[in-house]
Amino acid sequence: MTIELTVDDAIQVRLWHRVSQFLFREARLLDEWRLLEWYDEMLTDDIRYSVPATDVRGEPADALGLIDDDAARLRQRVEQLLNGEVWCESPRSRTNRMISNVEILADRGTHLDVAANVVAYRFGHGRSDAYVGKYRFQLVVEGESFRVRRRVVVLDHETLYEHAKLSIIL
């Protein structure tokens, strides 16, 4: 059985591939603690990074969040992590993110609404944690690449484990 792709299908497959590669690169930069490079090259000046509370039912935007950073606060978080000011990340955790189920939800012309599943494994200080959830992105189209304008991490946990600090960028 041969599947015939139309020109529109081929364009959508190429766009999906570009988005997936962008998300995989983002995960690699975060896992390698290349946080300044991630911040400077992958985010817009009006970035919003949020992690809603784990007990949210319904729309995460309507809930009190565990993290709700604008560009200035996120830059401060990055600098604190890299400068050793965050005691629970000294020494730094080792992380490994698994991204799957990448889906382009909408092409709005100026940006894409994108969803993906994520498992972020964190190892360090004699423990290992797994954060399971969903990413929701607004990706601004920039030439052949993208920049993140909105990054929401919706955790599937009912509660965070004891001492499972959100000291890493999920």
VENTAGI-V584560 format. One line per field, one symbol per residue. phi: phi as a letter, one per 30 degrees, with the letter a starting at -180 (. if undefined). psi: psi as a letter, one per 30 degrees, with the letter a starting at -180 (. if undefined). burial: # if it has 16 or more other C-alpha atoms within 10 Angstrom, else .. A space follows every 50 residues. Layout:
# VENTAGI-V584560
phi = ???
psi = ???
burial = ???
This chain:
# VENTAGI-V584560
phi = .ccdcddddddddddedddedddddeddddddhcdddeddcccddcebcb bdedcdbjdddccdcdbacdedddddeeddddcidcedcbdddcbbcccb hdbddaccidaccbbacbbcdbblhibbbbccabcbbccddbicbbbdcb bcccddddaddeiddddcdd
psi = kkkkkleeeeeeeeeeeeeeeeeeeeeeeeeghheeeeeeffllfhkkkl jllfgkkbkffglklekikaeeeeeeeeeeefggfjefhjlklkljkjkl hkkjekjgdflkkklllkkjkkklhglklkjkakkkkjkkkjbgalkkek jkjjkfkflklkgikhflj.
burial = ...............#..##.###.######.#.#..##..###..#### ####.#...#....#.#.#.#..##.##..##...#.##..######.## .#.#......############......#############....##### #####....#.......###
